[in-house]
Amino acid sequence: MSEEGINAEEYPTEIHDYLAAFEKSLGSVDEMLKTMMSVSRTDLLQKLEPLEQAKLDLVSVYTLNSMFWVYLSTQGINPKEHPVKQELERIRTYMNRVKEIADKKKASKLDKGAASRFVRNALWEPNAENEHTSKAPAKGKKRK
């Protein structure tokens, strides 16, 4: 949206900053898409783990549907009443599932053997020898 192409009288001056920010955002999306399209999808997916592949696919489809949401808005169609809304919710559900799986992978694992040894050694267990010595101090030893 260059200054020569659009006359300032064509739209209210109050929204100029919003339009400039929107144009900048579109430029960022365009650059990101060019970067993604420059690499073969198969090459990209081969370098990623399955969980990362799922994340990439979900972000891609969410972005595409979000852009369609914006397109509908610019055409005067209420996207909240369009099936794209349900699609975005469905994708969000899958994104949450992938996030849960990733969080489970990052969660620390409990070493049950080490934990039981720690608890066993931390607890005091009375035995016959300890009972005799604990009731009365040993003779001949002075306490300081």
N, C-alpha and C positions, 0 to 999 in steps of 0.2 A: 504494500500500500504506500506508494511513493506520494510525495507532496504534489507533484505535477499531475498525477493521474486522477486524483480526487480533489474536487473543489471543496474548500472548507465550508461552503454554504450548503453542501449536500447533506450534511449531518450536523446535529447539535454539537457545539464546542465542548459541552460537559462530558461527552463520551470519547473525546479525542484520546485521553490517556488510556482508557480501557481498550480502545481499538489498537493503539500502539502496542500495548502489552499483549493483546491477542495476536497481532502480527508477529511479534517476537516469539511467542509460544509456537505459532505455526512454523516459523523458521527452524526452531529447535526440533520439532517433530520431523520436519522435512530432512534435516541433517541426519537425525537418528535413523530414519527409514533408508536413506541413501547408504549409510554405514551397514545396516543390516542386509540390504539387498546386494551389497558388493561382495558378500561372502556367500558361497554356496550353502544352502540349508543342510545338505547331507554332510558337508565338511564340518559345519558348525556343530551339528548333532553328534557326530562321531567323537568330537573332543569333549563332550559333556557327559556327566553321569546321568543315569535315568531320572533321578530327582531333579537335576538341573534342567534336563530336557523338558520335563513337565512344567517347571516354572517358566521357561522360555515360551512354551506353547501357550500357557495360560495368560502370560503378560501380553503376548502378541494378539490373541483373540480378544482380550479385554480392551486393549487399545483400539483395535479395529471397531468393536462395538461402541466404544465411547465416542469415537470419531463419527460414527453413524448417528449417535444420539445428538451430537452437535449439528450435524447436517440436517436432521429432522427439525431441530429447533430453528435453524436458519430458514427453513421452508415453511415455517408457521404451523408445523405439526407438533402436537403435544407428545413428547416421547414417553411421558409417564403412562399414556394410554396405548402405547405401541408395544408389540411383543418384544422389542429390544430391551425393555425394562426387565422382563422375566429372564431373558438371556443373560443380562449382566448379573442378576442375582444368582443364577445357576453357576456362572463362572466364578463369582465370589465365593460360593459354597465350596467349589473345588479348590480354590486358592487357600481357603482355610484348612481344608483337608491336607493339602501339601505342606502347609505351615506346621500342622500338628505332627506330621511324619518327620519333618526336619527337626522339630523340637525334641521328639523322642530320640532321634539319632544323637543329638547333642547332649541329652541328659546323662548324668553320670550313672554308671552301673554299680550295683552293690555287690561286693565280693562277700558272699555269705560266709565262706570259710574264715576269712580274716575277721569279719565282724563277730563271729561266734568265739574265736580265739581271744579277741580283745575283751569281750564281755566276760568270758570264763576267767581270764587272768586278772581282770579288774575286781571281780567279786572275791570276798574273803570266805574261805571254806574252813570251818573248824575241823580239826582232826584230833586224835587222841593226844598227840604230842603237844599241840598248841593249847589244849584245854588245861593240862597240868601246869604249864609254864605261865599261862595267862592268869590263873587264879592267885598264885602267890609268887612273889619275886624269888628268884633263885638265891639260896643261902650263900653267904660269903661275898656277894657282890654288893657294893655300896652304891647307892644312888647319889648322883651329884646334883 
